[in-house]
Amino acid sequence: MSAQIAVESQAVTTTILVVEDEIFVRLDIAEVLRNASFRVIEAGNADEALDVLNSAYPIDALMTDIRMPGSIDGIDLAARVRSAWPNMKIIFVTSHSPTCPDPTLFDLFIGKPYDRARFIQRVRQLLARDSFWRVMMPEPPSGK
């Protein structure tokens, strides 16, 4: 029971950047996440997502489609995020890829269409696992 409470409380303080070019799909995913008490920032393509990420707003997880218009796709976005923010959780959500891309680029792969309850359960599990490691690891020295 207490593990469930920990997972639920993690959602309240977690911000997820949702990157999806299909507006109705993005609105649906964002609504599902907000109804599960996540903070959501939306981007219509990888270029917009990079602008958000470079703004220094704290983002806990990136959820991206693979195929998108713009200068880079979701796989390239994930590679850049993994390089610049190695601790950020990356979730691929796609209907276009029959196989998972390079497994070092993502922490969770979800095919569309998806069951909403299972989707939220898997996202919570992923982020709760991240929270566990953050709690267990000591803070770095402050440099004083």
C-alpha positions as CSV (number, residue, x, y, z in Angstrom):
1,M,0.0,0.0,0.0
2,S,2.8,2.5,0.9
3,A,4.5,1.8,-2.5
4,Q,1.3,2.9,-4.3
5,I,1.2,6.1,-2.2
6,A,4.8,6.8,-3.1
7,V,4.1,6.3,-6.8
8,E,1.0,8.5,-6.6
9,S,2.9,11.3,-4.8
10,Q,5.7,11.2,-7.4
11,A,3.2,12.1,-10.1
12,V,2.1,15.4,-8.4
13,T,5.6,16.8,-8.7
14,T,6.7,15.3,-12.1
15,T,6.8,17.3,-15.3
16,I,6.6,15.5,-18.6
17,L,7.3,17.1,-21.9
18,V,5.0,15.6,-24.6
19,V,6.3,15.9,-28.1
20,E,3.7,14.9,-30.7
21,D,3.0,16.5,-34.1
22,E,-0.6,15.2,-34.4
23,I,-2.6,17.8,-32.4
24,F,-5.5,15.5,-31.3
25,V,-3.1,12.7,-30.3
26,R,-1.0,15.2,-28.3
27,L,-4.1,16.7,-26.6
28,D,-5.3,13.2,-25.7
29,I,-2.0,12.1,-24.2
30,A,-1.6,15.4,-22.3
31,E,-5.1,15.0,-20.9
32,V,-4.5,11.4,-19.8
33,L,-1.3,12.5,-18.0
34,R,-2.9,15.6,-16.4
35,N,-5.8,13.5,-15.2
36,A,-3.1,11.3,-13.5
37,S,-1.7,14.4,-11.8
38,F,1.4,14.9,-13.9
39,R,2.5,18.4,-15.0
40,V,2.5,18.5,-18.8
41,I,4.3,20.7,-21.3
42,E,3.4,20.2,-24.9
43,A,5.5,20.6,-28.1
44,G,4.4,20.0,-31.7
45,N,7.8,18.8,-32.9
46,A,11.4,18.2,-31.8
47,D,12.5,21.8,-32.5
48,E,9.9,23.1,-30.1
49,A,10.9,20.5,-27.5
50,L,14.5,21.5,-27.7
51,D,13.5,25.1,-27.1
52,V,11.6,24.0,-23.9
53,L,14.5,21.9,-22.8
54,N,17.0,24.6,-23.3
55,S,14.9,27.1,-21.3
56,A,16.1,25.4,-18.1
57,Y,12.5,24.6,-17.0
58,P,12.8,21.4,-14.9
59,I,11.6,18.5,-17.0
60,D,11.6,15.0,-15.5
61,A,10.7,13.0,-18.6
62,L,10.5,13.4,-22.3
63,M,7.6,11.5,-24.1
64,T,8.1,11.7,-27.8
65,D,6.7,10.2,-31.0
66,I,9.3,8.8,-33.4
67,R,8.2,10.3,-36.8
68,M,7.6,14.0,-36.8
69,P,8.1,16.9,-39.2
70,G,10.9,19.4,-38.5
71,S,14.7,19.4,-38.7
72,I,14.9,16.2,-36.5
73,D,12.7,13.3,-35.6
74,G,12.0,11.7,-32.2
75,I,15.0,9.4,-32.4
76,D,17.4,12.2,-33.0
77,L,15.7,14.2,-30.3
78,A,16.1,11.3,-27.9
79,A,19.8,11.0,-28.8
80,R,20.3,14.8,-28.1
81,V,18.4,14.6,-24.8
82,R,20.3,11.5,-23.7
83,S,23.6,13.3,-24.4
84,A,22.7,16.6,-22.8
85,W,20.5,15.4,-20.0
86,P,21.6,11.8,-19.3
87,N,19.3,11.3,-16.3
88,M,16.1,12.4,-18.0
89,K,13.7,9.5,-18.6
90,I,12.7,9.1,-22.3
91,I,9.5,7.5,-23.4
92,F,8.8,6.6,-27.0
93,V,5.1,6.4,-28.0
94,T,4.6,5.5,-31.6
95,S,2.5,3.6,-34.1
96,H,5.0,3.9,-36.9
97,S,7.8,1.6,-35.8
98,P,7.3,-2.2,-35.8
99,T,10.4,-2.6,-33.7
100,C,12.0,-0.7,-30.9
101,P,14.8,1.7,-31.9
102,D,18.2,1.6,-30.2
103,P,17.4,0.6,-26.6
104,T,20.0,3.0,-25.1
105,L,17.9,5.9,-26.3
106,F,14.8,5.3,-24.3
107,D,13.6,4.0,-20.9
108,L,10.0,3.0,-22.0
109,F,8.6,2.1,-25.4
110,I,4.8,2.2,-25.9
111,G,3.0,1.3,-29.1
112,K,-0.2,3.1,-30.2
113,P,-3.0,2.6,-29.7
114,Y,-2.5,2.0,-26.0
115,D,-4.6,1.2,-23.0
116,R,-4.8,4.4,-20.9
117,A,-4.7,2.7,-17.5
118,R,-1.8,0.5,-18.4
119,F,0.0,3.5,-20.0
120,I,-0.3,5.5,-16.8
121,Q,0.8,2.5,-14.7
122,R,3.9,2.0,-16.8
123,V,4.8,5.7,-16.7
124,R,4.4,5.9,-13.0
125,Q,6.5,2.8,-12.5
126,L,9.3,4.2,-14.6
127,L,9.3,7.6,-12.8
128,A,9.0,6.0,-9.3
129,R,12.0,3.9,-10.1
130,D,13.8,7.1,-11.0
131,S,12.7,8.7,-7.8
132,F,14.0,5.7,-5.8
133,W,17.5,6.1,-7.3
134,R,17.5,9.9,-6.7
135,V,16.6,9.3,-3.0
136,M,19.1,6.6,-2.5
137,M,22.1,8.4,-4.1
138,P,23.8,11.0,-2.0
139,E,23.7,14.7,-3.1
140,P,26.9,15.9,-4.8
141,P,29.1,18.3,-2.7
142,S,28.0,21.9,-2.8
143,G,31.5,23.2,-3.7
144,K,31.7,25.4,-0.5
